[in-house]
């Protein structure tokens, strides 16, 4: 996955189940619950699994374990929300420059590569 949507108002980090399939993640025994996503008329069935997330700006790469949700079907963008993602970073949004700077918090459970 290359692109994601940072959403400070969303609770759960959520990807399409096609991402899980591409990563070889077995969701058959994953925790199941329903999640509401903005713009969707009703909650979606979602399976939660522990995975290793990695982001990079081409200079620094951050990698950490996180529990994320996977929903059936295609999403316009993967949702990078509070749980599993933003909970570990301070985010500085520069709207004019169209730049977001993420700085790991002391609670960041991963590593810098």
Secondary structure, DSSP 8 states (H G I E B T S, - for coil): ---EEE-TT-SB-EEEHHHHHHHT---TTSEEEEE--TT-SS-EEEEEEEEEEEEE-SS-EEEEEEEEEEESS--SSEEE-TBTTGGGEEEEEETTTTEEEEEE-TT--SEE-
